[in-house]
Amino acid sequence: MPRDTTLIPPSAAQLKWLERRERLVFLAFLAPALLFLVLMFLVPLGMFLSQSLFDPHFTLENYQKAFTRPVYMKILWRTLVVSGETTLICLLIGYPVAFVMAHGSDRVKMMVTALVLIPFWTNILVRMFAWMALLGRNGVINRGLMETGLTDAPIPMLFNQFSVTIGMVHFMLPYMILPLYSVMTNIPQSLMDAAANLGANTRRTFLRVYLPLSLPGIGAGVLLVFILSLGFFVTPALLGGPQNTMLAQIIELEINDSVDWGFGAALSTILLVLTVALYALYDRFLSAEKIYEGR
């Protein structure tokens, strides 16, 4: 007699057991990474940030000092402004570069990718010293301007906000280009062709189809560049002056020079809370799921 090969569907109890087993296997693979993260990052970070509240007893004096003294609020505002300028410039430069990388010929893609990644692999100190050689009073740019007669005296391009912004944009540009490229390269060309067949011109196709589809890359790049810019230390320390001090420099000064760990931890906590708030806003409004869900 032929054997009955009818598949018997699993019962509800079996499905629940399989689901529980998959969850346990997933946690078993994840456990080492979570343990490392907790022991090597969360615990030390928590111990450091707790010093802002216990010195040695519970106190809010460190936060009161940070929010009531105008100099610290001015430095925080300057940090936000410089980070915002850096992000905006990176977006304006990075968007067309990412577009060329995503839709250019193979040769163009290779050349542009090399131009983006080679500086990315160069040490930040080397890049900042190069900008000092370019922007200094006796630097390449000023000498060229004076030798051609365009200026009579050196233009102050170093140790100010201009030089800090230029250096930060130079360092952060790949962090804007790569998220944009990863999104743009997955936008189907058939959608552009369909819009053109329906009578849309190039500008309308870009504004109504391509730009909205690239918004997740814009959001990811803006978030990444802005958050990383908030913690910049080397660039403002080398290219900026006393009037261009940023929050990370003050934190380093309070901890290493003033040995005021409590106040340094309070400033670090403010920066951390600001970063988490920005990420929460991004996750709420600008993540790919929210953008596509809204459309």
N, C-alpha and C positions, 0 to 999 in steps of 0.2 A: 504493500500500500504506500502511496506517496506520503512523504513526511509533511506535516503542517508547518509552513514557514511564516505564518502570520506573526507580525511583530506585536508584542503585547506592550501597550503604553505603560510607562512607569507610574506608580501610584503617587499620590500627593506626598506621602511620607518619604518615598525614595527621592523625589525631586527636591524636597527640603534638605535631605541628607547630602545630595550631590551639591546643592548650592552652598551648604555649610562647609563641605570639604574644599570646594574651590576657594571660598573665602579664607580658609585656614592656610591653604597652599600659597595664596597671594600674600597673606600676612607673613608667612615664613620667609618668603623671598624678600619682603620689604623690611623685615625686622632689623637686619644688620645695618642698613642705611639709616633707618630711623634712630637706632641706638647711637650710631656715630654722630648723627646730627644733634641729638639731644645732649650727649656728653661733651662734644667738642665745640658746639656753637650755642645752643640754647642755655645750658647751665652757666658757662662763663659770661654770656651776655646778661643773663638775669642777675648774676652776682655783681657785675659791674654796674648795671643800671640801678640796682637796689641801693647803691651808695649815694644816689641822689636823694633818697628819702630817709636814710638812716646814717647819722653822722655824729655819734654812734646811735643816738636815739631818733625816733621818728621826728622829722621836721620838713617843712615846706620852704625853708629859707632859701635853698638853692634855686627853686623855681621862682620864688618871689624876686630874687636878685635878677634872674634872667628876664623877667617880664616887666620889671619896674625901672630898670636902668636903660635909658634911651639908646646907649651905645650898642647894646646887644640886639635890640630890636632893629636898629639901623643896619647892623651886620647881617642879620637874618633876612631883612628885606633886600639888601644888596645881593645876597646869595640867591634869592628867588629870582631877582631881575636878571642877573648874569646867566643863571641856568635857563631861564625862559628865552633870553636872546640866543643862547647857544642852540637850544632846541629848535627855535624858529629858523635860524640860518641853516642848520643841518637839514631840516625838512625841505627848505627851498632849493638847496643844492642836491640833496640826496634823492629827491623824487625823480627828477629827470635822469639822473645817473642810473637809478634802479630800473627805470623804464627802458633805457638803452640796453642794460644788462639782460633784461627779460625778453626783449623783442628784437634785438639786433642780430646781425649775422654771427656765425660761430667765431669768426676772427675778431669781430668787435667785442663780443662777450669776453673772450679770453684776454684781450688787451685791457678792457675796463676792469675786469675782475682782478687782474694783476696790479693795476694802479690803485685799487681799493685795498687789497690785502697786504701788499708789500709794506706800506707805512704802518699798517695795523700790527705787523710783526716786529716793528722797530721799537726799541726801548723808549719809554716816554721821556727820559732824561735827555737822550740824544736828540729827540725831536724838539724839545724845549730849548736846548742850547743852540740848535740850528736857527730857531726863530729869534733868539737873542742876537745871533750873528747877522741876521737879515734886517732886524728892526732897530738895532742900536743907532746911536748918534753917528758913529763911524761905520755903520753897517753897509751891506751891499746896496740896499734900496736908497738910503740917504746919499751915499757917494754917487750913485747913478743919477739921482735927481739934481745934485749940485753940479756934476760934471756936464750934464746936458743943458744947464742953465735954467731949469724949471724952478729951482728954489735957490735962495741966497744963503740960507742957513739950514741946519738939520731940522727935520720935522720930528717932534716928540712922539714917537710911535711905540716906545717901550716903557715899561713900568707904569701902565695905566690900564683902564678898563678895555681899551681897544686891543692891546696885546694879549690880555687875559682871554678875551672872547675869541680872538683868532686862534690862540693855542688850544683852547677847549674845543672849538669847532674842528680843528685839524685832528684832534684825538678821537672825538666822538662821532665823526662822520660815518665810519663803517658800522657803528651800532644803529644808525638810522637806515643805511642803505640795505643791509642784509635782511632785516624784517620786511622791508618793502619789497625786496626782490623775491623773497620766499612766497609772498602773497601774489605778486604780479605774474610770476611764472606759472601760476595755476589758474589764471583767468582765461577762460576759453576764447579763442579767436573767433569762434562761430557766433558768439554774442555780438561782437563788433560788426561782423558781416551781416547779421540779421538786422541790426539797427541801421546800417547803410542801405540795405535793401528796402527798408521801410521808409526811406527818404530822409534820414537824419544825416546832417553834414558832420564833418570831423569834430568840430567843436562841441556840437550837441551830443554826439556819441560819447565823447570823453566825459562831459559833465554829467550826463544822465545814466551812463552805463559803466564806463571804466572807473571813474573816480569813486562812485559808491562801492564798487566791488573791491577797491583797494583800501577802503577805510580801515579794515582790521590791521593792515600793515602800517598805516599811518598811526593808528592808536598805539600799537605795540612799539613802534620806533620812538614816538614822542615820549611815551612812558619810560622806556629804557634810557633814553638820552637825558631826560630831565632828572630822573632819580639819581643816575650816576653823576650828573653834574653837581647835584647838591653836596656831594661828599668830596669834591675836588680839593686837593691839597697842593700837589707838586706844581701844577701850572700857575695858580695865583701866587705861590711862594716865589717862583723864579721870574715870572713875567709881570707880576703886579707890584704895586707900591703900597705904602702904608694906607692909602685911601681906598685900596681895592682888596682889603682883607676879607676873607670869606669864613664861614662858620667853622669849617673843618680846621682852619688855622688857629682859631680861638680855642677849640677843644684841645688841640695839641699843645698850645701855650699853657692852658690851665693845668694840664696833667703833667707835662714834662718840666716846665719852667716854674710855675707857681705851686706845683704839687697839690693842687686843690682837686682831688679826685671827685669829690661830691658835686662841685659845680660843673666840672667837665662831664660827669655822668648825666647831670641835668640837661646840659646843652645837647648831649648825644641822644637823650630820650626825646627831646623836642624834635630833633631831626628825624629820629626813627618814627615817631608818631606821624609826622608830616608825610614821610614816605609811605607808611601803611595807609594813610588816608587817601593819598593819590592813587595807590593801587586799588583801593576799594572803589573809588570813583570810576576808574578804568574798568574794573570788573562789572560794575553796575551799568555803565552806559556805553562803553567803547569796545568791549570784547567782541569777538567775531560772532558769538552766539546772540548777543544782544542786538548787534547791528542787523544781522540777517533776520532775526525775529521781528525787529521793528519794521523791516521792509515787507 
